[in-house]
């Protein structure tokens, strides 16, 4: 008796479901939407039947729910069942690119990719153009930060793993970290990462990242940190960028949330106000 076509209505739901997962995974993909699964298994006319089939797979540990709107799932390889999901970089591009083509792995997660991992986090930090609730498939967690004009941010597409994914460049990562100090461990964390990056930062990356963000206060803080850490060449590039701007005259606190007051010292080169007692943090890292 001839075997029915793959897209025919399945006689044995679980068998057809496993075959569908194999087809998806054969293309180095681990994220799929319910609609795709329904089409592959011949359940396109019945959303309820597709849900029931996926639920059976979930109970067997073969898949895990990743997104609700749209309904999307992850294939869980046997070697990753203890985590309940495959690594984030295996599927984040398939998951996010259709809704946010300019997404990128950011902040401390980007710093870790570039070799600076002083501050371990349990989540993966991702930048989007609008707020989005966290994703928590299995024991993993992906958290999101919103950023306007995200498409201008210099990024690198990493192609060396199972699937491609987007990450901010070193300089863009530093500027994002400065803008989100309270979420990444403050100035000390940023300074440690800047020191780790120093040998690989390029003039082209710095200028492109500064132009993309287009915010003098962030540049002032970054230049000041470079200066204090004796990363002289990078400091000069930032200074040249700032000198061409008319809004460079306004003093800025080094640490966000600090009230400008007479108790703060003023660095005339960078127009940065800082607490002398806190400066020891940077002194120790030189």
Secondary structure as UniProt FT lines:
FT   TURN            6..7
FT   HELIX           13..26
FT   TURN            27..28
FT   STRAND          31..33
FT   HELIX           34..40
FT   TURN            41..42
FT   TURN            44..45
FT   HELIX           47..59
FT   TURN            60..61
FT   STRAND          63..67
FT   TURN            68..71
FT   STRAND          72..75
FT   HELIX           78..80
FT   TURN            81..84
FT   HELIX           88..90
FT   HELIX           92..96
FT   TURN            97..99
FT   TURN            101..102
FT   STRAND          104..105
FT   HELIX           107..113
FT   TURN            114..115
FT   STRAND          124..128
FT   TURN            138..139
FT   STRAND          142..146
FT   TURN            148..149
FT   HELIX           150..152
FT   STRAND          155..158
FT   STRAND          165..168
FT   HELIX           170..179
FT   HELIX           181..184
FT   HELIX           186..197
FT   HELIX           198..200
FT   HELIX           203..213
FT   HELIX           216..228
FT   TURN            229..230
FT   HELIX           232..243
FT   HELIX           246..249
FT   STRAND          252..253
FT   TURN            256..257
FT   TURN            262..263
FT   STRAND          265..267
FT   TURN            268..271
FT   STRAND          272..274
FT   TURN            276..279
FT   HELIX           280..283
FT   TURN            284..285
//
